[in-house]
Amino acid sequence: MDSTVVSAMKGEKLKEPSQWRNWFARIKIYARQKRVWELIDPHTAEEDLEKPIRKPRRPQYPEGGNELAKREWRDRMDIYKLDLAEWEQQNKSLDAINEWIISNLDPVHHTSMLNYETPYGRLVYLQTRFGRSSAAEEDIRAQWKRVSASPPKRGSDIDQWINEWDALREQGVSLDLPEMKSANKDFLRAVKDLLPVWWQLKFEAIVLNQEEWDTRDLIENFRGSYRELHPQSASTVSTISKASFSTLQGFDEARPEPPQGKPQGQQAQESPRERTLPPIPKRYCPCGNRHHKPWKCWAVNRDAFPDKEVFEKTARRGSQREEWSEACHEYGQ
């Protein structure tokens, strides 16, 4: 079990202040698994720490004692053995934490550990050295100022950009930077041109109506809306080979369909890229209606219809349109 936990938390050895947040999370998880975190938490003052178990003293055998004294000695020995096993387990866990700290610290800083023997003393020193460094704060603050409200570059992976943006925000939150209080507004400015309709709804809710939103919830809400309105591009799909799926064996791969009304001479002048791309089918609204866009659909994007009367009127209009289409279809038959 121990080897599994350690291997699952492998990472870079602590050398720079920028690595402190992830490194500290790993040691915290490991110490909690060992049930000794309350003994070594560097955020707690030493006098307020939970006291470690003291090594029990072995009861002395009563030489020349009567049968009652010997019976009491045997009872005290049973209690001693239980206390000793508990002490040994805790002591073994603390030694494992000490070993973990040294093993996951860059050798450059090993010399500084000679002045501290306990895991608590070492973690307090490392937190002072790496966790609250002014240089680290200034570095995170400069990165946040450059990235916070800047939109992703053209052609970049939106999911990756979101993850990097949120990772930088989490570092700023761990340092208690005051700039993190406006993270929601910064995120809205950054994604304004990606989903204008979504931005307008959230801008009115957060900025104008002063609604409280957790930044992580806001990010996931945007991620879900973006994936709904921007499905996987055809260029990404075209890189997947038919051989990757056994169910496609024996079927022809997608080929581009020639545009209708295009002269034969012009078809021969198509570029190699145009000849290798599969045809992109026209996508309609998920509700099944082919006459409006998804962000204007009362069934898919109900946030766009906050007024109940407008919502019911739009729903009734959509129902009437469906009945009219069915009647026309029956009449045509």
C-alpha positions as CSV (number, residue, x, y, z in Angstrom):
1,M,0.0,0.0,0.0
2,D,2.8,2.5,0.9
3,S,4.7,1.9,-2.3
4,T,1.4,2.4,-4.3
5,V,0.7,5.7,-2.6
6,V,4.3,6.9,-3.1
7,S,4.4,5.9,-6.8
8,A,1.1,7.6,-7.4
9,M,2.5,10.9,-6.0
10,K,5.8,11.0,-7.8
11,G,6.7,14.4,-9.3
12,E,9.5,16.9,-9.6
13,K,11.8,17.4,-6.7
14,L,11.4,20.7,-4.9
15,K,13.9,23.3,-6.1
16,E,12.0,26.5,-7.1
17,P,9.2,28.5,-5.4
18,S,6.9,27.9,-8.3
19,Q,6.9,24.1,-7.4
20,W,5.9,24.6,-3.8
21,R,2.2,24.4,-4.2
22,N,2.1,21.0,-5.9
23,W,4.9,19.7,-3.7
24,F,3.2,20.7,-0.5
25,A,-0.1,19.1,-1.7
26,R,1.8,15.8,-2.3
27,I,3.4,15.7,1.2
28,K,0.1,16.6,2.8
29,I,-1.7,13.7,1.1
30,Y,1.1,11.3,2.1
31,A,1.1,12.5,5.7
32,R,-2.7,12.1,6.0
33,Q,-2.4,8.6,4.7
34,K,0.1,8.0,7.4
35,R,-2.2,9.7,10.0
36,V,0.4,12.1,11.2
37,W,-0.5,15.4,9.5
38,E,-1.8,16.9,12.7
39,L,1.7,16.4,14.2
40,I,3.6,18.2,11.3
41,D,1.3,20.8,9.8
42,P,3.5,23.9,9.3
43,H,0.5,26.3,9.3
44,T,0.0,25.4,13.0
45,A,2.0,27.0,15.8
46,E,4.2,24.5,17.5
47,E,2.5,24.9,20.9
48,D,-0.9,24.2,19.3
49,L,0.2,21.0,17.5
50,E,-1.2,17.6,18.6
51,K,1.4,16.0,20.9
52,P,3.0,12.8,19.6
53,I,2.7,9.6,21.6
54,R,5.4,9.2,24.2
55,K,7.3,5.9,24.4
56,P,5.8,3.8,27.2
57,R,7.9,2.6,30.1
58,R,8.1,-1.2,30.6
59,P,6.7,-2.2,34.0
60,Q,9.3,-3.8,36.2
61,Y,8.7,-7.4,37.3
62,P,8.1,-7.7,41.0
63,E,10.8,-10.0,42.3
64,G,9.7,-11.9,45.3
65,G,6.2,-10.5,45.0
66,N,3.1,-12.5,45.8
67,E,0.6,-13.9,43.3
68,L,-1.5,-10.7,43.3
69,A,1.4,-8.5,42.5
70,K,2.5,-10.8,39.6
71,R,-1.1,-10.7,38.3
72,E,-1.1,-6.9,38.3
73,W,2.2,-6.9,36.5
74,R,0.9,-9.1,33.7
75,D,-2.1,-6.8,33.3
76,R,0.3,-3.8,33.1
77,M,2.4,-5.7,30.5
78,D,-0.6,-6.2,28.3
79,I,-1.3,-2.5,28.3
80,Y,2.4,-1.7,27.8
81,K,2.5,-3.9,24.7
82,L,-0.5,-2.1,23.2
83,D,0.9,1.3,23.9
84,L,4.3,0.3,22.5
85,A,2.8,-0.9,19.2
86,E,0.9,2.4,18.8
87,W,4.1,4.4,19.6
88,E,6.1,2.3,17.1
89,Q,3.6,2.8,14.4
90,Q,3.5,6.6,14.8
91,N,7.3,6.8,15.1
92,K,7.6,4.7,11.9
93,S,5.2,7.0,10.1
94,L,7.2,10.1,11.1
95,D,10.4,8.5,9.9
96,A,8.7,7.8,6.6
97,I,7.7,11.5,6.3
98,N,11.3,12.6,7.0
99,E,12.6,10.2,4.4
100,W,9.9,11.5,1.9
101,I,11.0,15.1,2.4
102,I,14.7,14.3,1.7
103,S,13.9,12.1,-1.3
104,N,11.7,14.7,-2.9
105,L,13.9,17.7,-2.2
106,D,16.6,18.8,-4.7
107,P,20.1,17.8,-3.5
108,V,21.1,21.5,-3.6
109,H,18.9,22.0,-0.4
110,H,19.9,18.9,1.5
111,T,22.6,20.8,3.5
112,S,20.0,23.1,4.9
113,M,18.0,20.1,6.3
114,L,20.9,19.3,8.7
115,N,19.7,22.0,11.1
116,Y,16.2,20.4,11.5
117,E,15.5,16.9,12.7
118,T,11.7,16.7,12.9
119,P,9.3,16.7,9.9
120,Y,7.6,19.8,11.4
121,G,10.8,21.8,11.7
122,R,11.7,20.9,8.1
123,L,8.3,21.8,6.7
124,V,8.3,25.1,8.5
125,Y,11.7,26.0,7.1
126,L,10.7,24.9,3.5
127,Q,7.5,26.9,3.7
128,T,9.4,30.0,4.7
129,R,12.0,29.3,2.0
130,F,9.6,28.5,-0.9
131,G,6.0,29.1,0.1
132,R,5.9,32.8,0.9
133,S,8.8,34.0,-1.2
134,S,8.3,37.6,-2.4
135,A,10.0,36.6,-5.7
136,A,7.4,33.8,-6.2
137,E,4.6,36.2,-5.5
138,E,5.9,38.8,-7.9
139,D,6.3,36.1,-10.6
140,I,2.8,34.8,-10.2
141,R,1.4,38.4,-10.0
142,A,3.2,39.3,-13.3
143,Q,2.0,36.2,-15.1
144,W,-1.6,36.8,-13.9
145,K,-1.5,40.4,-15.1
146,R,-0.4,39.2,-18.5
147,V,-2.8,36.3,-18.8
148,S,-5.9,36.9,-16.7
149,A,-8.0,39.0,-19.2
150,S,-6.2,38.0,-22.4
151,P,-8.1,35.8,-24.9
152,P,-6.6,32.5,-26.1
153,K,-4.5,32.7,-29.2
154,R,-6.1,31.9,-32.5
155,G,-6.1,28.2,-33.2
156,S,-5.1,27.2,-29.6
157,D,-6.7,24.3,-27.7
158,I,-9.5,25.9,-25.6
159,D,-9.5,23.1,-23.0
160,Q,-5.7,23.4,-22.5
161,W,-6.0,27.2,-22.3
162,I,-8.7,26.9,-19.6
163,N,-6.6,24.4,-17.6
164,E,-3.5,26.7,-17.7
165,W,-5.6,29.8,-16.8
166,D,-7.2,28.0,-13.8
167,A,-3.9,26.5,-12.6
168,L,-2.3,30.0,-12.5
169,R,-5.4,31.3,-10.7
170,E,-5.0,28.5,-8.1
171,Q,-1.4,29.5,-7.5
172,G,-2.5,33.1,-6.9
173,V,-5.3,32.0,-4.5
174,S,-2.7,29.9,-2.5
175,L,-0.6,33.1,-2.2
176,D,-3.7,35.2,-1.1
177,L,-3.1,37.7,-3.9
178,P,-5.7,40.5,-3.9
179,E,-5.9,40.3,-7.7
180,M,-7.8,37.0,-7.4
181,K,-10.9,38.7,-6.1
182,S,-11.6,39.9,-9.7
183,A,-11.0,36.5,-11.3
184,N,-14.6,36.1,-12.5
185,K,-14.6,39.5,-14.3
186,D,-11.1,38.7,-15.8
187,F,-12.4,35.4,-17.1
188,L,-15.4,37.0,-18.7
189,R,-13.2,39.6,-20.5
190,A,-11.0,36.8,-21.8
191,V,-13.8,34.7,-23.3
192,K,-16.0,37.5,-24.5
193,D,-15.3,37.0,-28.2
194,L,-15.5,33.2,-28.0
195,L,-19.1,32.9,-26.9
196,P,-20.8,36.4,-27.1
197,V,-24.3,35.1,-26.1
198,W,-22.9,33.2,-23.1
199,W,-20.8,36.2,-22.1
200,Q,-23.8,38.6,-22.2
201,L,-25.9,36.4,-20.0
202,K,-23.1,35.9,-17.4
203,F,-22.0,39.6,-17.5
204,E,-25.5,40.6,-16.6
205,A,-25.7,38.0,-13.8
206,I,-22.3,38.6,-12.3
207,V,-21.4,42.2,-13.0
208,L,-24.8,43.9,-13.2
209,N,-26.9,41.8,-10.8
210,Q,-24.0,41.0,-8.5
211,E,-24.6,37.3,-8.3
212,E,-22.1,35.2,-6.4
213,W,-20.4,32.6,-8.6
214,D,-17.5,30.3,-7.7
215,T,-14.8,30.7,-10.3
216,R,-14.5,27.0,-10.8
217,D,-18.3,26.7,-11.5
218,L,-18.1,29.6,-13.9
219,I,-15.2,27.9,-15.8
220,E,-17.0,24.6,-16.1
221,N,-20.2,26.3,-17.2
222,F,-18.3,28.0,-20.0
223,R,-16.5,24.8,-20.9
224,G,-19.7,22.9,-21.3
225,S,-21.3,25.6,-23.4
226,Y,-18.3,25.9,-25.6
227,R,-18.2,22.1,-26.2
228,E,-21.9,22.1,-27.0
229,L,-21.6,24.8,-29.7
230,H,-18.2,23.9,-31.0
231,P,-18.0,20.1,-31.6
232,Q,-14.8,18.4,-32.6
233,S,-13.4,19.8,-35.8
234,A,-13.3,17.7,-39.0
235,S,-9.5,18.1,-39.1
236,T,-9.1,16.3,-35.8
237,V,-11.5,13.5,-36.8
238,S,-9.7,13.0,-40.1
239,T,-6.5,12.1,-38.3
240,I,-8.1,9.0,-36.8
241,S,-7.4,6.0,-38.9
242,K,-10.0,3.4,-39.8
243,A,-7.7,0.7,-38.5
244,S,-8.1,2.1,-35.0
245,F,-11.7,0.7,-34.9
246,S,-12.4,-2.9,-35.6
247,T,-16.0,-2.2,-36.3
248,L,-15.0,-0.1,-39.4
249,Q,-13.1,-2.9,-41.1
250,G,-14.5,-3.5,-44.6
251,F,-16.1,0.0,-44.9
252,D,-14.7,2.7,-47.1
253,E,-13.3,5.8,-45.4
254,A,-15.0,9.1,-45.9
255,R,-14.2,10.9,-49.2
256,P,-15.0,14.5,-50.1
257,E,-18.1,15.0,-52.2
258,P,-17.7,17.3,-55.2
259,P,-19.6,20.6,-54.9
260,Q,-22.8,20.7,-56.9
261,G,-22.7,22.9,-60.0
262,K,-18.9,23.1,-60.1
263,P,-17.4,22.6,-63.6
264,Q,-15.4,19.4,-64.2
265,G,-12.3,21.5,-64.9
266,Q,-12.4,23.3,-61.6
267,Q,-12.8,20.0,-59.7
268,A,-9.5,18.8,-61.2
269,Q,-7.8,21.9,-59.8
270,E,-8.6,21.1,-56.1
271,S,-5.7,21.1,-53.8
272,P,-4.5,17.8,-52.2
273,R,-5.8,18.9,-48.9
274,E,-9.3,19.4,-50.3
275,R,-9.2,16.0,-51.9
276,T,-8.3,14.2,-48.6
277,L,-10.8,16.0,-46.2
278,P,-14.0,14.1,-45.5
279,P,-17.3,15.9,-46.2
280,I,-18.6,18.0,-43.3
281,P,-22.3,17.3,-42.8
282,K,-24.6,20.3,-42.0
283,R,-25.4,20.4,-38.3
284,Y,-28.8,21.4,-37.1
285,C,-30.0,22.4,-33.6
286,P,-30.1,19.4,-31.2
287,C,-33.8,20.0,-30.6
288,G,-34.5,18.8,-34.2
289,N,-35.6,22.2,-35.6
290,R,-33.7,23.2,-38.7
291,H,-34.8,26.9,-38.7
292,H,-32.8,28.4,-35.8
293,K,-29.4,28.3,-34.2
294,P,-28.7,26.4,-30.9
295,W,-28.1,29.6,-28.9
296,K,-31.5,30.9,-30.0
297,C,-33.3,27.7,-29.1
298,W,-35.7,27.8,-26.1
299,A,-35.1,24.1,-25.5
300,V,-31.3,24.0,-25.5
301,N,-30.4,27.5,-24.1
302,R,-33.1,28.3,-21.6
303,D,-30.9,30.9,-20.0
304,A,-31.6,33.1,-23.0
305,F,-35.3,33.3,-21.9
306,P,-35.3,34.4,-18.3
307,D,-38.8,35.9,-18.6
308,K,-41.4,33.1,-18.1
309,E,-44.0,34.7,-20.5
310,V,-41.4,35.0,-23.3
311,F,-40.3,31.4,-22.6
312,E,-43.9,30.1,-22.8
313,K,-44.7,32.2,-25.9
314,T,-41.6,30.9,-27.7
315,A,-42.4,27.3,-26.7
316,R,-46.0,27.6,-27.9
317,R,-44.8,29.1,-31.2
318,G,-42.4,26.2,-31.7
319,S,-45.2,23.7,-31.0
320,Q,-47.5,25.4,-33.5
321,R,-44.7,25.3,-36.1
322,E,-44.3,21.6,-35.7
323,E,-48.1,21.0,-36.0
324,W,-48.1,23.1,-39.2
325,S,-45.2,21.1,-40.7
326,E,-47.0,17.8,-40.0
327,A,-50.3,19.1,-41.5
328,C,-48.4,20.3,-44.7
329,H,-46.7,16.9,-45.0
330,E,-50.0,15.0,-44.7
331,Y,-51.7,17.3,-47.2
332,G,-48.8,16.8,-49.7
333,Q,-49.3,13.0,-49.5
